[in-house]
């Protein structure tokens, strides 16, 4: 069975093209649940008006479904809690000079 760490590592391949940082280090991934060969991911965007939201969600689903042992990935886009820069990893803050 796939692990949460494997899922998060795969999601680091998905970057917000406007910011140039991956969705994990940006703090956009709120929850990962694994049920057999199905993965459920709860995530958000930096802003509700993010123009690349559909692309980011599709990429996230694609990279997770490419992991051996994952049959399907369901991505839920949520807005609560609202994202803020304090949700970013130390790595992202340093890389973005924040």
N, C-alpha and C positions, 0 to 999 in steps of 0.2 A: 504494500500500500504506500502511496505517496505521502510525504510529510509536509507539514506547514512550511518548514524551512525551504524545501524544494520549490514549493509554490512561490514563496516570496523571492527566492533567487531568480526564478523564471520571470517574475513580474519586473525585476530590475532591468530587463531588456526593453521595457516599454517606457519611453520618455515623453514628457510633455514637450512638444517641439517649440513652443513659445518660450519656455523657460530653460530647456536644455538639461533637465534633470529627470531621473526616473521616478515613477509613481510611488515606489516604496520609500525612497529617501525624502520625497516631498511630503510624505505622511498622508497620502491619499487613500491608502488601503486601510480600512478600519477593522475588517474581520475576515478570517479565512476559516471555513469549516469543511471537513472532509467526511464524506459518507460513502465508503467503499470506493468506487471508481468515479464518483461525482464530487465536484468541488463547487462550493458556494463562496463567493467573494462579495463583500460589501465594501464599496468604495465611493469616493466623492471626487469632485474637481475643485480647482482653486477658486472658481467662480461659476455661478449658475449660467452665465452667458458665454462660457468657454466655447469658442467656435470649433475646437477639435475634439469635443467630447465623444461624438460617435466613433471617430477614428481610434481614440485611446481605448475605449471600451472594447472595440473589435480586436485591437491588437492584444489587449489583456486576455481576452477569451482565447485567441489563437495561440499565444505562447503557452498558456496553461494546458490547453487541449493537446498540445504537442508533447507534453511530458508523458513518458511511458507509464501506463497504468491509469491514466485519466481518460475516461470516456467522454465526459462532458463537464463544461464549466459554466456556471450560471453567475452572471455579474449583476448585482443590484446597485444602481446609482442612488445614493442617498444625499440629503443635504443637512442632516442633523446627526451629529453636531456640525455646525458650519466650520469649514476648514479655515485655519489661520496659520501664519508663518511659524508659530511656535510648535506646530505639529511636525515640522521638518526635523530630520536627523541632524546631528552635529556636523556630519560630513556635508550635507546639503547646505547648511548655513555657512560653513567655511568656504565651500566651492562657489557659492553665490555672494560671498562677501557681506553676510548679514550679521 
